[in-house]
Amino acid sequence: SNLQKLSQLQCLSKLLLDSHREHSLPPDLGDLQALVHLILSCQDNPALDPVTRLRRLQHLEIWDCSSLSSLPNDLGVLSGLTHLTVNGDRFRFPDDRISTSATGTSQAGILEIPDSLGALTKLQRLVLQHCEHLDWLPDAIGGLHELVS
């Protein structure tokens, strides 16, 4: 597939990646060291591990992530991250707290945010939308002094 050739795009700074057809993120996604803005649409629960290798990343958006139960535990290694958006569904389902994926299985969506979020000291904007089953945020979020309302 064309996604297997991502490592050749070393100067790429912004990427919109729709993983609906691939069911996983390209393993060489983490090799894009110039990438500063990543938008993922990830309905089919790809492992987000390659994302934490993108050390220059400043802007991360994760959309349609109803099948993801959590973000990577080592999210805090993205020390330059200034914007993080996690949106549980691309479309809002009326009165439906649990969305149904294309495979027909129920998905609860993001259940927890890792404590390492507190290490993102440059984070200015945190958007958590349609994460109805997220019951709490880590205490470390209180130390994010750059967040603006």
Kinemage of the C-alpha trace (Angstrom):
@kinemage 1
@onewidth
@group {chain A} dominant
@subgroup {mainchain}
@vectorlist {calphas} color= white
{ca ser a 1} P 0.000 0.000 0.000
{ca asn a 2} L 1.030 3.636 -0.389
{ca leu a 3} L 1.093 4.100 3.371
{ca gln a 4} L 4.088 1.789 3.585
{ca lys a 5} L 6.167 4.464 1.838
{ca leu a 6} L 5.692 7.158 4.493
{ca ser a 7} L 9.314 6.939 5.613
{ca gln a 8} L 10.318 8.494 2.283
{ca leu a 9} L 8.515 11.742 3.196
{ca gln a 10} L 11.093 13.025 5.675
{ca cys a 11} L 10.201 16.717 5.143
{ca leu a 12} L 6.468 16.214 5.711
{ca ser a 13} L 5.242 18.572 8.437
{ca lys a 14} L 1.456 18.001 8.393
{ca leu a 15} L -0.450 14.780 7.802
{ca leu a 16} L -4.112 13.777 7.786
{ca leu a 17} L -4.268 10.012 8.121
{ca asp a 18} L -7.540 8.137 7.835
{ca ser a 19} L -6.902 4.611 9.099
{ca his a 20} L -10.428 3.328 8.397
{ca arg a 21} L -9.241 1.258 5.479
{ca glu a 22} L -5.870 0.186 6.852
{ca his a 23} L -6.940 -0.998 10.357
{ca ser a 24} L -3.522 0.012 11.675
{ca leu a 25} L -1.174 2.934 11.537
{ca pro a 26} L 1.825 2.561 9.266
{ca pro a 27} L 4.739 1.247 11.337
{ca asp a 28} L 7.068 3.888 9.890
{ca leu a 29} L 4.792 6.771 10.926
{ca gly a 30} L 7.135 7.387 13.850
{ca asp a 31} L 10.001 7.932 11.414
{ca leu a 32} L 8.520 11.220 10.157
{ca gln a 33} L 10.695 13.386 12.361
{ca ala a 34} L 9.679 16.678 10.674
{ca leu a 35} L 5.991 16.082 11.416
{ca val a 36} L 4.529 18.810 13.645
{ca his a 37} L 0.787 18.421 12.935
{ca leu a 38} L -0.958 15.046 12.822
{ca ile a 39} L -4.679 14.444 12.356
{ca leu a 40} L -5.777 10.837 12.788
{ca ser a 41} L -9.137 9.311 12.093
{ca cys a 42} L -8.941 5.922 13.726
{ca gln a 43} L -12.251 4.117 13.967
{ca asp a 44} L -10.730 0.638 13.907
{ca asn a 45} L -8.547 0.976 17.012
{ca pro a 46} L -5.036 1.154 15.654
{ca ala a 47} L -2.198 1.047 18.150
{ca leu a 48} L -1.057 4.641 18.622
{ca asp a 49} L 2.480 3.664 19.634
{ca pro a 50} L 4.114 5.114 16.479
{ca val a 51} L 2.715 8.540 17.410
{ca thr a 52} L 4.871 8.790 20.542
{ca arg a 53} L 8.010 8.566 18.391
{ca leu a 54} L 7.112 11.884 16.716
{ca arg a 55} L 9.185 14.058 19.041
{ca arg a 56} L 8.609 17.320 17.111
{ca leu a 57} L 4.839 16.924 17.149
{ca gln a 58} L 3.067 20.079 18.311
{ca his a 59} L -0.514 19.473 17.246
{ca leu a 60} L -2.263 16.097 17.583
{ca glu a 61} L -5.903 15.510 16.690
{ca ile a 62} L -7.522 12.100 17.079
{ca trp a 63} L -10.995 11.859 15.558
{ca asp a 64} L -13.597 9.131 15.422
{ca cys a 65} L -11.759 7.191 18.099
{ca ser a 66} L -14.744 5.400 19.636
{ca ser a 67} L -12.843 2.116 19.532
{ca leu a 68} L -9.869 3.487 21.509
{ca ser a 69} L -10.118 2.908 25.239
{ca ser a 70} L -7.035 4.930 26.165
{ca leu a 71} L -4.236 7.055 24.822
{ca pro a 72} L -0.634 5.788 24.905
{ca asn a 73} L 0.787 5.645 28.438
{ca asp a 74} L 3.938 7.399 27.273
{ca leu a 75} L 2.069 10.343 25.717
{ca gly a 76} L 4.144 12.637 27.943
{ca val a 77} L 7.253 12.082 25.801
{ca leu a 78} L 5.723 14.458 23.234
{ca ser a 79} L 7.167 17.390 25.161
{ca gly a 80} L 6.565 19.916 22.366
{ca leu a 81} L 2.834 19.205 22.112
{ca thr a 82} L 0.814 22.425 22.339
{ca his a 83} L -2.588 21.198 21.096
{ca leu a 84} L -4.304 17.881 21.792
{ca thr a 85} L -7.794 17.039 20.545
{ca val a 86} L -9.506 13.730 21.228
{ca asn a 87} L -12.946 13.400 19.677
{ca gly a 88} L -14.805 10.162 20.360
{ca asp a 89} L -16.977 10.296 17.267
{ca arg a 90} L -16.809 12.002 13.923
{ca phe a 91} L -20.573 12.425 14.129
{ca arg a 92} L -22.622 12.939 17.263
{ca phe a 93} L -25.036 10.083 17.856
{ca pro a 94} L -28.263 11.344 19.466
{ca asp a 95} L -28.863 9.771 22.892
{ca asp a 96} L -26.274 7.114 22.173
{ca arg a 97} L -23.530 6.912 24.762
{ca ile a 98} L -21.877 3.903 23.165
{ca ser a 99} L -21.244 4.094 19.451
{ca thr a 100} L -21.308 1.141 17.124
{ca ser a 101} L -18.348 0.622 14.855
{ca ala a 102} L -18.546 -0.381 11.205
{ca thr a 103} L -18.152 -4.002 12.305
{ca gly a 104} L -21.274 -3.731 14.457
{ca thr a 105} L -19.489 -4.135 17.781
{ca ser a 106} L -20.152 -1.725 20.618
{ca gln a 107} L -17.275 0.497 21.607
{ca ala a 108} L -17.068 2.532 24.794
{ca gly a 109} L -14.461 5.034 23.599
{ca ile a 110} L -11.776 6.689 25.694
{ca leu a 111} L -12.039 5.483 29.283
{ca glu a 112} L -8.870 7.037 30.679
{ca ile a 113} L -6.217 9.636 30.024
{ca pro a 114} L -2.700 8.616 31.084
{ca asp a 115} L -0.965 10.359 33.974
{ca ser a 116} L 1.842 11.260 31.590
{ca leu a 117} L -0.446 13.980 30.196
{ca gly a 118} L 0.895 16.070 33.068
{ca ala a 119} L 4.340 16.019 31.452
{ca leu a 120} L 3.033 18.015 28.467
{ca thr a 121} L 4.087 21.327 30.002
{ca lys a 122} L 3.748 23.250 26.716
{ca leu a 123} L 0.136 22.137 26.186
{ca gln a 124} L -2.019 25.202 25.541
{ca arg a 125} L -5.211 23.589 24.298
{ca leu a 126} L -6.793 20.329 25.409
{ca val a 127} L -10.068 19.323 23.759
{ca leu a 128} L -11.883 16.165 24.863
{ca gln a 129} L -15.154 15.796 22.968
{ca his a 130} L -17.650 12.953 22.957
{ca cys a 131} L -15.631 10.964 25.481
{ca glu a 132} L -18.726 10.149 27.523
{ca his a 133} L -17.117 7.289 29.413
{ca leu a 134} L -14.137 9.306 30.573
{ca asp a 135} L -14.842 9.582 34.296
{ca trp a 136} L -11.795 11.498 35.493
{ca leu a 137} L -8.693 13.360 34.452
{ca pro a 138} L -5.313 12.726 36.045
{ca asp a 139} L -4.361 15.053 38.906
{ca ala a 140} L -1.235 16.001 36.985
{ca ile a 141} L -3.385 18.048 34.612
{ca gly a 142} L -3.467 20.714 37.317
{ca gly a 143} L 0.214 21.399 36.634
{ca leu a 144} L -0.376 22.340 33.004
{ca his a 145} L 0.032 26.086 33.455
{ca glu a 146} L 0.087 26.910 29.721
{ca leu a 147} L -3.512 25.754 29.173
{ca val a 148} L -5.748 28.596 28.055
{ca ser a 149} L -9.514 28.692 28.230
